[in-house]
């Protein structure tokens, strides 16, 4: 997985994989602005990303601040007041079962563990309490991500995260610290031509970099963030789509992979294997015994670095 070296890039990546819903901040069903925002996902599939004032205002209005616990609402509002850069990422499509997507959003450490086993990412995401994670991207960014709120609907949901962390590395002469508020919306779409389920995912990100003025952020970081955040989300959605397709074809392969995920709870490993295989029974006992090792090779091929040319 192509990892990018900056504070927001790591948080933008976690915006997808760190969408957790274990415990505090959960309420159901969504209503009002949140429900409208989810319903608009299908119509906005062709919409490009935006940093416009209009998009920012709409994004802020759709955040369910009034449904959050007071302490979480204070954190979100403080971040919104301090925001120096806003970005609405383009809507991306994931071809997978809705239950699998929901699982990956609620158990982000499982997806990151898959990447670790495949050797395609340096990212680590470790639970640090209910709805909280410690992250390190392996390139100088470390931080903490917390779930502030989660709403669920019959065909999607809204999740709000707050991240705080820092970056130390070659991209900056001094340590950068900051915070971000990330809103993740997902909704079911019409199946594709082959009848496979599809889900739409959209992210709104509000970033505050400590000690950097608006002009510096706009000129130096904005072009970098616009490209890399959207590219990261696209690659992650593509990975999940391929993960789902490969697991459906080769249930034994996903069972073998899941057994090699020591950082993930055993019950979650079993659930991931079964959901990814399409709920067709216990993958390890499935009669179709394809090459289990080949599953991992197939899945990781796109994201493995190209071999160096020998002289």
Secondary structure, DSSP 8 states (H G I E B T S, - for coil): -----SHHHHHHHHHHHT---SSTTEEES--HHHHHHHHTTTTTTT---B--HHHHHHHHHTS-GGGS-HHHHHHHHHHHHH-SEEEE---EEE-S-HHHHHHHHH-HHHHHHHHHHHT----EEEE-STTEEEEE-SSSEEEEEEEEEEEEETTEEEEEEEEEEEE-STT-SS-EEEEEEEEEEEEEE---TT---EEEEEEEEEEEETT--HHHIIIIIHHHHHHHHHHHHHHHHHHHHHHHHHHHH-HHHHHHHHTT-TTS-HHHHHHHHHHHTTS-S-GGG-S----HHHHHHHHHGGGS-------
